[in-house]
Amino acid sequence: MFKLVAASCLVAAACGQFVEPKNAKILKEQRFNAGDGRFGSAFAQEDGTVYREETSADGERIGQYSYIDNDGKTITVRYTAGKDGFRILEGAHVPTGATGLESAAFVAESPAQVAAPVQ
């Protein structure tokens, strides 16, 4: 009987460590406004999610976020966003070309010509 109770306690403790992301509590939150147009924010959650972003006076943003994937590995992405769009600066899990730096240029195709209906 003791083994059953001990095993049940171990299983309950292990299950209790997993937190659904939607229910994760924010452990720490910070915001700043430098007064010269620069501002930013950061937070950390109990599920391992961490976010940080700073915005310059001209609106350019640089930031990073991290989370724990299904295999328990921490995934971190560094990015920039602004007048040139969103770009991933670092992210070991991101496939080559997905950063936008190595990908092919976008070329818009002209719309297909549709024949007039025969009457």
Sequence and secondary structure as in RCSB ss.txt:
>XXXX:A:sequence
MFKLVAASCLVAAACGQFVEPKNAKILKEQRFNAGDGRFGSAFAQEDGTVYREETSADGERIGQYSYIDNDGKTI
TVRYTAGKDGFRILEGAHVPTGATGLESAAFVAESPAQVAAPVQ
>XXXX:A:secstr
 HHHHHHHHHHHHHHHT   GGG  EEEEEEEE SSS EEEEEEETTS EEEEEE TTS EEEEEEEE TTS EE
EEEEEEETTEEEEEE TTS TTTTSSSS                
